[in-house]
Amino acid sequence: MNIKKIQTMDMHIQKIIFYSTYVDCLSRLIQELIENGNSNLKPNDLPNLTALLSKFSLRLKVCCSKMERDWEFL
């Protein structure tokens, strides 16, 4: 395997780690807020967090797809 392919796979793995960390953190935060509630929340906080979670989940899916596609050609 040449260096460029290794660097590409490393980049994909780093992005997957990055986005999966955000997805995990946001999902736990949203779950906590739903279970416990919080009177300090603004009315649009939960929808904004959910939208952000959706965006990061989509980015994670895209990164996994790119990695899988690149992995096939190694």
N, CA, C and O atoms as CSV, one atom per row, in Angstrom:
chain,resi,resn,atom,element,x,y,z
A,1,MET,N,N,0.855,-1.170,0.000
A,1,MET,CA,C,0.000,0.000,0.000
A,1,MET,C,C,0.901,1.233,0.000
A,1,MET,O,O,1.859,1.311,0.769
A,2,ASN,N,N,0.588,2.184,-0.860
A,2,ASN,CA,C,1.461,3.351,-0.921
A,2,ASN,C,C,1.082,4.379,0.157
A,2,ASN,O,O,0.033,4.273,0.792
A,3,ILE,N,N,1.928,5.339,0.340
A,3,ILE,CA,C,1.781,6.336,1.406
A,3,ILE,C,C,0.513,7.166,1.238
A,3,ILE,O,O,-0.161,7.478,2.220
A,4,LYS,N,N,0.185,7.524,-0.001
A,4,LYS,CA,C,-0.995,8.360,-0.237
A,4,LYS,C,C,-2.269,7.645,0.193
A,4,LYS,O,O,-3.155,8.258,0.789
A,5,LYS,N,N,-2.367,6.348,-0.107
A,5,LYS,CA,C,-3.549,5.580,0.290
A,5,LYS,C,C,-3.632,5.457,1.806
A,5,LYS,O,O,-4.719,5.529,2.379
A,6,ILE,N,N,-2.512,5.275,2.440
A,6,ILE,CA,C,-2.489,5.192,3.904
A,6,ILE,C,C,-2.924,6.515,4.512
A,6,ILE,O,O,-3.691,6.536,5.474
A,7,GLN,N,N,-2.441,7.615,3.957
A,7,GLN,CA,C,-2.838,8.932,4.467
A,7,GLN,C,C,-4.323,9.189,4.245
A,7,GLN,O,O,-4.980,9.788,5.096
A,8,THR,N,N,-4.857,8.745,3.112
A,8,THR,CA,C,-6.286,8.903,2.839
A,8,THR,C,C,-7.111,8.121,3.852
A,8,THR,O,O,-8.093,8.640,4.384
A,9,MET,N,N,-6.727,6.893,4.119
A,9,MET,CA,C,-7.462,6.086,5.103
A,9,MET,C,C,-7.354,6.693,6.501
A,9,MET,O,O,-8.319,6.696,7.265
A,10,ASP,N,N,-6.176,7.204,6.820
A,10,ASP,CA,C,-5.986,7.848,8.115
A,10,ASP,C,C,-6.878,9.081,8.246
A,10,ASP,O,O,-7.450,9.329,9.307
A,11,MET,N,N,-6.994,9.854,7.161
A,11,MET,CA,C,-7.854,11.030,7.172
A,11,MET,C,C,-9.316,10.624,7.389
A,11,MET,O,O,-10.029,11.254,8.170
A,12,HIS,N,N,-9.756,9.568,6.694
A,12,HIS,CA,C,-11.132,9.097,6.860
A,12,HIS,C,C,-11.379,8.648,8.303
A,12,HIS,O,O,-12.417,8.963,8.885
A,13,ILE,N,N,-10.446,7.929,8.861
A,13,ILE,CA,C,-10.601,7.438,10.234
A,13,ILE,C,C,-10.654,8.597,11.218
A,13,ILE,O,O,-11.459,8.578,12.149
A,14,GLN,N,N,-9.818,9.596,11.029
A,14,GLN,CA,C,-9.830,10.759,11.925
A,14,GLN,C,C,-11.162,11.505,11.840
A,14,GLN,O,O,-11.687,11.940,12.864
A,15,LYS,N,N,-11.711,11.657,10.642
A,15,LYS,CA,C,-13.006,12.318,10.488
A,15,LYS,C,C,-14.117,11.512,11.136
A,15,LYS,O,O,-15.014,12.074,11.766
A,16,ILE,N,N,-14.058,10.196,10.983
A,16,ILE,CA,C,-15.077,9.348,11.596
A,16,ILE,C,C,-15.012,9.458,13.115
A,16,ILE,O,O,-16.049,9.544,13.773
A,17,ILE,N,N,-13.823,9.457,13.668
A,17,ILE,CA,C,-13.667,9.618,15.118
A,17,ILE,C,C,-14.209,10.971,15.555
A,17,ILE,O,O,-14.921,11.063,16.556
A,18,PHE,N,N,-13.880,12.012,14.818
A,18,PHE,CA,C,-14.319,13.373,15.126
A,18,PHE,C,C,-15.843,13.471,15.135
A,18,PHE,O,O,-16.429,13.930,16.116
A,19,TYR,N,N,-16.484,13.044,14.052
A,19,TYR,CA,C,-17.937,13.171,13.955
A,19,TYR,C,C,-18.666,12.214,14.884
A,19,TYR,O,O,-19.720,12.566,15.414
A,20,SER,N,N,-18.140,11.021,15.096
A,20,SER,CA,C,-18.815,10.092,16.003
A,20,SER,C,C,-18.758,10.589,17.447
A,20,SER,O,O,-19.681,10.339,18.222
A,21,THR,N,N,-17.689,11.286,17.813
A,21,THR,CA,C,-17.608,11.882,19.147
A,21,THR,C,C,-18.692,12.942,19.327
A,21,THR,O,O,-19.364,12.985,20.357
A,22,TYR,N,N,-18.856,13.790,18.324
A,22,TYR,CA,C,-19.909,14.803,18.395
A,22,TYR,C,C,-21.296,14.180,18.433
A,22,TYR,O,O,-22.151,14.613,19.206
A,23,VAL,N,N,-21.525,13.172,17.610
A,23,VAL,CA,C,-22.829,12.513,17.582
A,23,VAL,C,C,-23.130,11.890,18.935
A,23,VAL,O,O,-24.241,12.029,19.447
A,24,ASP,N,N,-22.161,11.210,19.516
A,24,ASP,CA,C,-22.352,10.585,20.821
A,24,ASP,C,C,-22.650,11.628,21.889
A,24,ASP,O,O,-23.575,11.461,22.684
A,25,CYS,N,N,-21.876,12.689,21.908
A,25,CYS,CA,C,-22.051,13.740,22.911
A,25,CYS,C,C,-23.425,14.408,22.777
A,25,CYS,O,O,-24.128,14.588,23.771
A,26,LEU,N,N,-23.798,14.770,21.569
A,26,LEU,CA,C,-25.088,15.432,21.362
A,26,LEU,C,C,-26.262,14.518,21.677
A,26,LEU,O,O,-27.253,14.965,22.255
A,27,SER,N,N,-26.170,13.257,21.310
A,27,SER,CA,C,-27.273,12.344,21.598
A,27,SER,C,C,-27.435,12.127,23.101
A,27,SER,O,O,-28.558,12.057,23.599
A,28,ARG,N,N,-26.316,12.019,23.828
A,28,ARG,CA,C,-26.413,11.896,25.286
A,28,ARG,C,C,-26.993,13.163,25.910
A,28,ARG,O,O,-27.798,13.082,26.837
A,29,LEU,N,N,-26.596,14.325,25.415
A,29,LEU,CA,C,-27.109,15.591,25.920
A,29,LEU,C,C,-28.606,15.718,25.675
A,29,LEU,O,O,-29.352,16.116,26.569
A,30,ILE,N,N,-29.043,15.385,24.482
A,30,ILE,CA,C,-30.476,15.453,24.163
A,30,ILE,C,C,-31.255,14.461,25.013
A,30,ILE,O,O,-32.329,14.791,25.516
A,31,GLN,N,N,-30.737,13.266,25.177
A,31,GLN,CA,C,-31.410,12.259,26.009
A,31,GLN,C,C,-31.530,12.738,27.454
A,31,GLN,O,O,-32.578,12.572,28.079
A,32,GLU,N,N,-30.468,13.326,27.982
A,32,GLU,CA,C,-30.491,13.875,29.344
A,32,GLU,C,C,-31.551,14.957,29.472
A,32,GLU,O,O,-32.305,14.984,30.444
A,33,LEU,N,N,-31.607,15.847,28.491
A,33,LEU,CA,C,-32.583,16.940,28.538
A,33,LEU,C,C,-34.006,16.412,28.458
A,33,LEU,O,O,-34.896,16.927,29.134
A,34,ILE,N,N,-34.229,15.399,27.645
A,34,ILE,CA,C,-35.569,14.821,27.526
A,34,ILE,C,C,-35.961,14.131,28.826
A,34,ILE,O,O,-37.093,14.280,29.285
A,35,GLU,N,N,-35.052,13.386,29.420
A,35,GLU,CA,C,-35.358,12.648,30.645
A,35,GLU,C,C,-35.539,13.563,31.847
A,35,GLU,O,O,-36.487,13.401,32.615
A,36,ASN,N,N,-34.636,14.521,32.014
A,36,ASN,CA,C,-34.638,15.329,33.234
A,36,ASN,C,C,-35.322,16.684,33.071
A,36,ASN,O,O,-35.798,17.269,34.044
A,37,GLY,N,N,-35.365,17.166,31.860
A,37,GLY,CA,C,-35.919,18.494,31.647
A,37,GLY,C,C,-35.010,19.544,32.273
A,37,GLY,O,O,-34.164,19.235,33.112
A,38,ASN,N,N,-35.195,20.756,31.861
A,38,ASN,CA,C,-34.393,21.832,32.418
A,38,ASN,C,C,-35.137,23.127,32.199
A,38,ASN,O,O,-35.458,23.486,31.066
A,39,SER,N,N,-35.408,23.821,33.270
A,39,SER,CA,C,-36.175,25.055,33.162
A,39,SER,C,C,-35.361,26.193,32.560
A,39,SER,O,O,-35.928,27.211,32.164
A,40,ASN,N,N,-34.045,26.039,32.486
A,40,ASN,CA,C,-33.196,27.088,31.930
A,40,ASN,C,C,-33.098,27.026,30.403
A,40,ASN,O,O,-32.482,27.893,29.784
A,41,LEU,N,N,-33.699,26.014,29.805
A,41,LEU,CA,C,-33.627,25.879,28.358
A,41,LEU,C,C,-34.510,26.906,27.669
A,41,LEU,O,O,-35.603,27.224,28.137
A,42,LYS,N,N,-34.025,27.410,26.569
A,42,LYS,CA,C,-34.848,28.266,25.719
A,42,LYS,C,C,-35.735,27.358,24.862
A,42,LYS,O,O,-35.394,26.193,24.660
A,43,PRO,N,N,-36.840,27.853,24.365
A,43,PRO,CA,C,-37.756,26.993,23.597
A,43,PRO,C,C,-37.132,26.372,22.344
A,43,PRO,O,O,-37.541,25.291,21.921
A,44,ASN,N,N,-36.162,27.035,21.758
A,44,ASN,CA,C,-35.585,26.494,20.524
A,44,ASN,C,C,-34.279,25.730,20.750
A,44,ASN,O,O,-33.663,25.307,19.772
A,45,ASP,N,N,-33.835,25.537,21.974
A,45,ASP,CA,C,-32.580,24.828,22.240
A,45,ASP,C,C,-32.635,23.366,21.804
A,45,ASP,O,O,-31.728,22.885,21.125
A,46,LEU,N,N,-33.685,22.669,22.189
A,46,LEU,CA,C,-33.788,21.251,21.856
A,46,LEU,C,C,-33.901,21.032,20.344
A,46,LEU,O,O,-33.218,20.156,19.815
A,47,PRO,N,N,-34.742,21.799,19.622
A,47,PRO,CA,C,-34.753,21.631,18.158
A,47,PRO,C,C,-33.409,21.956,17.504
A,47,PRO,O,O,-33.013,21.293,16.546
A,48,ASN,N,N,-32.709,22.965,18.010
A,48,ASN,CA,C,-31.396,23.306,17.448
A,48,ASN,C,C,-30.383,22.190,17.685
A,48,ASN,O,O,-29.607,21.853,16.791
A,49,LEU,N,N,-30.391,21.619,18.884
A,49,LEU,CA,C,-29.487,20.501,19.176
A,49,LEU,C,C,-29.823,19.291,18.317
A,49,LEU,O,O,-28.927,18.592,17.843
A,50,THR,N,N,-31.100,19.045,18.118
A,50,THR,CA,C,-31.517,17.916,17.289
A,50,THR,C,C,-31.098,18.123,15.840
A,50,THR,O,O,-30.659,17.180,15.181
A,51,ALA,N,N,-31.229,19.338,15.343
A,51,ALA,CA,C,-30.797,19.634,13.976
A,51,ALA,C,C,-29.286,19.457,13.835
A,51,ALA,O,O,-28.809,18.926,12.832
A,52,LEU,N,N,-28.541,19.900,14.835
A,52,LEU,CA,C,-27.090,19.738,14.812
A,52,LEU,C,C,-26.710,18.258,14.843
A,52,LEU,O,O,-25.785,17.835,14.150
A,53,LEU,N,N,-27.423,17.478,15.646
A,53,LEU,CA,C,-27.188,16.036,15.702
A,53,LEU,C,C,-27.444,15.402,14.339
A,53,LEU,O,O,-26.689,14.531,13.907
A,54,SER,N,N,-28.496,15.830,13.668
A,54,SER,CA,C,-28.793,15.302,12.334
A,54,SER,C,C,-27.682,15.634,11.346
A,54,SER,O,O,-27.295,14.789,10.539
A,55,LYS,N,N,-27.173,16.848,11.404
A,55,LYS,CA,C,-26.099,17.249,10.497
A,55,LYS,C,C,-24.838,16.429,10.740
A,55,LYS,O,O,-24.211,15.951,9.794
A,56,PHE,N,N,-24.466,16.265,12.014
A,56,PHE,CA,C,-23.267,15.483,12.314
A,56,PHE,C,C,-23.463,14.011,11.966
A,56,PHE,O,O,-22.521,13.350,11.528
A,57,SER,N,N,-24.668,13.493,12.153
A,57,SER,CA,C,-24.939,12.099,11.790
A,57,SER,C,C,-24.809,11.904,10.290
A,57,SER,O,O,-24.264,10.898,9.836
A,58,LEU,N,N,-25.311,12.869,9.514
A,58,LEU,CA,C,-25.184,12.784,8.066
A,58,LEU,C,C,-23.720,12.858,7.646
A,58,LEU,O,O,-23.294,12.103,6.772
A,59,ARG,N,N,-22.941,13.756,8.256
A,59,ARG,CA,C,-21.516,13.860,7.938
A,59,ARG,C,C,-20.791,12.556,8.271
A,59,ARG,O,O,-19.906,12.122,7.534
A,60,LEU,N,N,-21.173,11.941,9.384
A,60,LEU,CA,C,-20.568,10.665,9.768
A,60,LEU,C,C,-20.887,9.595,8.726
A,60,LEU,O,O,-20.017,8.813,8.344
A,61,LYS,N,N,-22.129,9.564,8.272
A,61,LYS,CA,C,-22.523,8.600,7.247
A,61,LYS,C,C,-21.742,8.827,5.956
A,61,LYS,O,O,-21.279,7.871,5.333
A,62,VAL,N,N,-21.594,10.086,5.552
A,62,VAL,CA,C,-20.843,10.413,4.340
A,62,VAL,C,C,-19.380,9.992,4.480
A,62,VAL,O,O,-18.804,9.424,3.552
A,63,CYS,N,N,-18.788,10.268,5.628
A,63,CYS,CA,C,-17.382,9.874,5.855
A,63,CYS,C,C,-17.217,8.362,5.801
A,63,CYS,O,O,-16.248,7.862,5.230
A,64,CYS,N,N,-18.154,7.637,6.387
A,64,CYS,CA,C,-18.081,6.171,6.355
A,64,CYS,C,C,-18.222,5.657,4.927
A,64,CYS,O,O,-17.528,4.721,4.531
A,65,SER,N,N,-19.117,6.266,4.153
A,65,SER,CA,C,-19.301,5.849,2.761
A,65,SER,C,C,-18.049,6.113,1.938
A,65,SER,O,O,-17.637,5.271,1.140
A,66,LYS,N,N,-17.443,7.283,2.131
A,66,LYS,CA,C,-16.215,7.607,1.401
A,66,LYS,C,C,-15.097,6.638,1.772
A,66,LYS,O,O,-14.346,6.181,0.911
A,67,MET,N,N,-14.998,6.336,3.045
A,67,MET,CA,C,-13.951,5.426,3.485
A,67,MET,C,C,-14.182,4.036,2.898
A,67,MET,O,O,-13.244,3.384,2.437
A,68,GLU,N,N,-15.422,3.593,2.919
A,68,GLU,CA,C,-15.730,2.275,2.369
A,68,GLU,C,C,-15.416,2.221,0.878
A,68,GLU,O,O,-14.862,1.235,0.390
A,69,ARG,N,N,-15.771,3.284,0.154
A,69,ARG,CA,C,-15.507,3.334,-1.285
A,69,ARG,C,C,-14.002,3.341,-1.557
A,69,ARG,O,O,-13.533,2.632,-2.447
A,70,ASP,N,N,-13.246,4.133,-0.800
A,70,ASP,CA,C,-11.803,4.180,-0.989
A,70,ASP,C,C,-11.131,2.877,-0.573
A,70,ASP,O,O,-10.133,2.471,-1.168
A,71,TRP,N,N,-11.668,2.236,0.431
A,71,TRP,CA,C,-11.099,1.002,0.950
A,71,TRP,C,C,-11.180,-0.108,-0.096
A,71,TRP,O,O,-10.299,-0.965,-0.158
A,72,GLU,N,N,-12.233,-0.098,-0.917
A,72,GLU,CA,C,-12.412,-1.139,-1.933
A,72,GLU,C,C,-11.284,-1.129,-2.952
A,72,GLU,O,O,-10.963,-2.168,-3.530
A,73,PHE,N,N,-10.686,0.014,-3.177
A,73,PHE,CA,C,-9.680,0.113,-4.223
A,73,PHE,C,C,-8.250,-0.027,-3.702
A,73,PHE,O,O,-7.296,0.263,-4.424
A,74,LEU,N,N,-8.099,-0.462,-2.479
A,74,LEU,CA,C,-6.739,-0.638,-1.944
A,74,LEU,C,C,-6.125,-1.927,-2.438
A,74,LEU,O,O,-4.986,-2.242,-2.092
